[in-house]
Amino acid sequence: MYRALLIASLSFGLVLPATASGGGGKKKGASNHYEAKWDLNEKSEIDVKIDTKRSEQAVDLPMLTLPTSIGPSLVSYIFVAIRINLNDDQDAWPVRAKSHFINDAIIRFSHKQSSTLITEDGELDQEKLTDLVLASVEPWVSSDAVESVEYTKFALQQ
């Protein structure tokens, strides 16, 4: 009797998790998945030719979302991919290892600023953004170690 009960409970124990997970069918209706479709205008794309020799000394920061505001009012967000080119005597790997800290620092610093990063023509104000990037990465990379800052992609979302 106990043997049959033990076999039955073990067989239910093996089968029950598979039936408890529910069916594998598609659900109909609304879900919590949203697809972000940003408007990338051709005029907003910054065309940059990348030198492969220089890519050894570069730190790429993928798409960052930065606010742009006029006074206390948030106007829009810009999406920008940044490449920080280091001097030839600098080793890029320690900076690349801390790139996630640099991303966070740039985003935090841009939220503290109350200036617009977009010109009146709807283009990226590269001088202001370069000043912002250099000021925010100062704890990890000295400004003397940075040769230049490039913006490989740019999109404005209003």
Secondary structure, 3 states (H helix, E strand, C coil): CHHHHHHHHHHHHHHHHHHHCCCCCCCCCCCCCCCCCCCCCHHHCCCCCCCCCHHHHEEEEEEEEEEEEECCEEEEEEEEEEEEEECCCCCHHHHHHCHHHHHHHHHHHHHHCCCCCECCCCCECHHHHHHHHHHHCCCCCCCCCEEEEEEEEEEEEC
